[in-house]
Amino acid sequence: MAKDGPDWDGLLKWSIAHSDGTRPPRALSEEDRKWFMEAMQSQSIDVVKRMKEITLVMQTPEQVLEAQGVTSADIEDMLEELQEHVESIDMANDLHSIGGLFPLLGYLKNSHAGIRAKAAEVITTIVQNNPRSQQLVMEANGFEALLSNFASDPDITVRTKALGAISSLIRHNKPGIAAFRLANGYAALRDALGSENVRFQRKALNLIHYLLHENGSDCNVVRELGFPRIMMHLASSKDAGLREGALRGLLELAQDKSTGGGSDGLGGEDEKLKQVLQERIKDISLMSADDLGAVREERHLVDSLWNACYNEPSSLHKEGLLVLPGDDDDVPPPDVASKHFEPPLRAWAANQEDNRAPDTDTENKEAEATPLLLGI
């Protein structure tokens, strides 16, 4: 952050002097009130100024930056700072007003994979639970650039970050979902499931589940593309997150009423599914008490899927492995919807930062001031 920012030391000293607990609070003089308000307001003014500076750098041709000694790592650091600023919905929407959105989208085509990935992360933050910015990114053809990176970028991290941005861009966004369908997005999701990258596969499964939950008619597309067999394979993965994601998707297909429900919704893979579920039940029955607690959701997903396909409880009931001591006495069916949806208020979500799941795209780093990269 620029050094001419707010006088935090002065503000801290002033606050301590006026609230040290040794005397009752007194009314502020007009001079004190004016100084305090200016100190507080200066932060937002500084953020807007800084975003304009970053925008100026993003608008500068790459060869000019290189001539001035600016490296790709410098650009990535700058984008990380921008991501912090656009956590605020107001700042996210202002980025377009100050001319920063188009050059940011341009970074999705940068020759450096790290910059392409970081740009997608910033876009994820901008559009998350933000209908206005979702619309602006769609109008600026940001969806097309993200889909291209997701489907065909040679770098797996870039593909993963682009998928994350697409997920946030089309969530609760009907035009975005329609564009995803028309662009053959499901075929790209199928390719993602066939990769060997667990995080990429998890993100793909989460988006598949959201789309099927919101649009039951898409179940037919998923079946025709062969998703059931792929998800059955992933349901036997060593990774618990992959197993749960695959089971959620299979459960959505099994609950599809257009086929009558049950195993008919799985594209003729009834025997394969039964084998997979029996193997999962066997593995669960051999788990220790601690391990059983860790796969609570999986236990209920397996049972719900068995019930949906074969109209009877799974053997987990008979073996007493569905509800364990310490579980709620009356456990509802697994919540296969809301867990993976973003909360509607980003401000509330930001306050829950410490409670987020460990599988996040952005690694925690100490906040560092990023200097302006150009002397202009």
N, C-alpha and C positions, 0 to 999 in steps of 0.2 A: 504494500500500500504506500502511496506517496507520503513523504515525510511532512508535507504541509497539511496533514489531516487534523482531526480533533485533538484538543489538548487533554488527553486522558489522565495524565498525571495531575493536572490542575483540577480536573473534575473530581478525581478521587479524593484529593486533599480537601476540596471544598465540601464534599459529601461527609467526610469524616468529621470535619470541623462543625458541621451543622447537625450531626446525629451521633455524638459520642456517648449518649446515654447519661451524661452527668448533669444535664439540665433539661428542662422541658422545652419542647420545640417552640420556636418563635416564628412569627410571620416574616416572610421574605420581603426584603425591600424591592422596589421596582428595579433597581440596578442589578441586584442578585438574580431576580427572576429573568431579566433580559439576558444576562450572561449564561445562566443555566440553559435556557431555551436555545440560544445560539450554539452552545456546546453540544447539545443533543441533536440538533438539526444538521450540524455540520457533517455528521457521518453519512446520512443519506445523500447529501450534496456531493460528498467525496466519492461515493459509489458510482453515481451517475457520471461524474467526471472521469473516473477510472474506466468505466465501461466504454466511454467515448474514445479514450486513449487506446484501449484494446481493439476497438473497432478499426481505428486508424491503422494499427499494425496488421490486422487481418486483411485490410484492403490494399496493403502494400505488396507489389509483385514479389514472388519468391526470390528471384535473382537479385533484387535490391536488398532484401533482408540478408541474403547470403553474403553480399558484398560488404555489408556492415558487420559481419561476424555473427549474425544471429543463427543459431543452430536449431535443429528440429526439437532438441530437448528444451530449448528456451520457449519454443512455441507451445509445447506440451504443458510446460509450467504455467504459461500465460492462460491457456485454456482451462487449466485446473482452477486458477483464480477466478476466471469468468464463471465457471460452474458454481462456485461458492456464491457469487453475486446473484445469479439467476435462481437461487433457491427461493427467493421471494417472487411470488406470482407477478407483482407489479413490475419488478425489475426484468422478469422474463419477458413480459409483454413489451416493455420499453426497448428491449434489444432491437426489435424490428423498427421502432420509431427512430432510433438513432443510426440506423443503417447497418446494424451488426448481424442480422439474421442471414442475409444472402452470402456474405463472405464466410460465415461459419459453415453454411451448407456446402460452400465451395471446398472447404477443408476435407469433406468426405471423399474427394477425388485427389487429395494430395498424394505425392509420390512416397511419402513416409508412412508406414503402417501405423506407427505410434500416434501420429497426428490424426489419421483417419479414425482410429479407435477412440481417441480422446474427444474428437468432435462429436461422435455418436453419443458419448456419455453426456456431454453438455446438452445435446438435443433431448436426450431422455429426461433430464432435469427440467428443461424448459416446457415440455409438453405434458408432463405428469400431472394429471388431475387439473388440466388447464385448457378448457375448450377453445379459448381465444387463440392461444399459441398453437394448438393442434390445427386450427383452421389456417393460420398464417403459414405454418410449415407445409401443409397440403397445397396451398395456393402457390407457394414458392417451389413446387416440385421436389420438396424434400423427401417425400415418400419414395419416389422413383430412385433417388440416389441411395437411400437406405436399403431398399430392396435389392438393388444391384450388389451392394457390398455384402448383404446377408447371403445372397444366393451364390455369388461367384468370386468373392475376394480370396486371394491366395493365402491370406493370413487368418488363422482360426480365431484369434482374438478380435480382429476387426469384424469378422462374421458374427461373433457372439455379441459384441457391443451393438452392432447394427440391429440384430434381432431384439435386443433389449429396448432399443429406441423405437422400433416398430411396434412392439407390444404396448408401450406407453402411448404411442401416437394414435393407435386405432382403438384403444380401450374406451368404451362408452362414446365411440365416434363412428356413427353409421356410415358416413361417406368413406371413412378410412377402411372400415371392414369391407365395404363394397369394392374399393380399389384393390384391397388385398386379394379378394376372390378373383377379380378380373385379371390380375397380374399373375395368376397361377401360383399364388403364395403357398398353397397347400403342398405343391410339389417340392418347393424349397424346404418346407418343414419336414417332409419325408426324407429328403437328403440329409437334413440336420440330424434326424434320429439315427441315420446310418453312419454318422461320424463316430470317431473314437474318443471325442472330448465330452466328458461327463457334464460339465457346466453348460455347454452348448446344447446337449441333449435335454437337460433339465429345463432350460428356458423354452425349448421347442415344445416339450410336453405341457408346460404351464400355459403356453399360448393356445395350444390345441384344445386343452380342456376348457379354457375361457371361451373360445370360439364355438365349441360344441354346446356348451352350456347356454350361451346366448342365442345360438342359431341352430336349432335342432335339425333343420333341413340339411345342414352341412354334413350330417352323419353319412348321408349317401355318398358324398364326394370322398370322404375319408375311407369308407369301405372300398369304393372302386379303386382307390390308389393303393390299397393293400396295407393300410395302417394297422388293422387288427393283428396280423401276424407279427409285425415289427414290435408292437407294444407287448405282445405276449412274450417275445424274446426278452425285452427290457424288463418285464415283470420278474424275471429270474436273475436280474443283475446283482452283483455284489454290493452295489451302492443303494442304500435305503431310499434316498431321494428319488432315484430313477425308478425303483420298484413302485413307490407310492404314486409317482406321476403317471406311470404306465397303467396302474390299476384304476386310477381315477378316469383316465381316458376310456378304458375298456368298460367301466361302469356306465359312463355316459352313453356309449354305444348300446349296451345291453338294456338301457332304460329308454331307448328310442322307440316311441310308440308307432312310428310309421311302418315298422316291420313286425309289429306285434310284441316287441320286447324280447327279453331273454337272449338265448344264444343265437337266435335268428338274426339279431342285430350285429353279429360279429362276422358276417360274411362266410358262413359255412366252416368256421374253425372250431366247432364245438368240441371235438375230441382233443385237439391241441390245447384248448383253454382248460378243459378238465384236468389234463395232465399237469399243466402249469400250476393250477390251484392246489392240486393234491401235493405237489412238491413243496409249495409254499406252506401248506398246513403241516407237512412232515417236518420241515425245517423249524417252523415256529414251535412245534411240540418238543423239539430237542433243545430249545433255548433255555438259558438260565433266567432266574427271576428278573435280574437287572436288564437283560437283553429283551425280555418280554415287555417290560415297561417302556423301553425305547422304541418298540415297534407297535405301540398301541393303535395308531391310526391304520397301519398296514393290516393288523389283525381284523379290524372292523371293515376295511375295504375288501379283504378276501372274503369275509363272511357275507357282506352285502352283494358282492358279485356272484357268489355261489347261489345265494337266495334268488337273485334276479334271473339267473340262467336255469336253475333246476328246481325252483319253487319249494325249497326246503332249507333249513339252516345247515350250515356246514358242520363238520365234526368238531370244530373248535368249541361249539356249544357243549357237546357231550363230554369233551375232555376238560371243560372248565377253563378254557384258555381265552375266552372272549371277554369276560369280565373278571378281573383279578382283584384280590384284596388291595384296597387302596384306590381302585378305580371307583368312579361314581356308581352307586347301586343301579341307577337307571340311565344307562349310557345311550344317548340318541344315535341315530345313524350318522356315519361320518359326514362332516361338513365338507363337501367336495366343491364348494363354490366360493365362499367369502374369504377363505384363508389366503388365496392368491390374488385377491383383488386389492387395489390400492385404496386406502381410506379416502373419503371424499374431500377432506380438508387437508391440504398440504401443510398448513400451519400446524395442525394437530400432529400430523405425521412427523414433522421436523422435531417436535418436542419429544417424540418417542425414539429418537436416534439410538439411545442406549439399549433399547429393547429390540432392535432389528435383528433378523436372522443373520448368522455368520456368512451365509452365501451371498455376498454382495459383490457387485462388479468393481467398486472402487476401493482400493486398499486404503486403510487409515494412515494418514500422514500428518506430521506436525504442520500447522499452518505457517507458511513462510511468506513474507512480503515479496511480491514479484515486481521487479523494476520495469519501467517502461523500456521496451526493447529498442526504440528508436529515439534519437535525440531531436525529435520534431514536436 
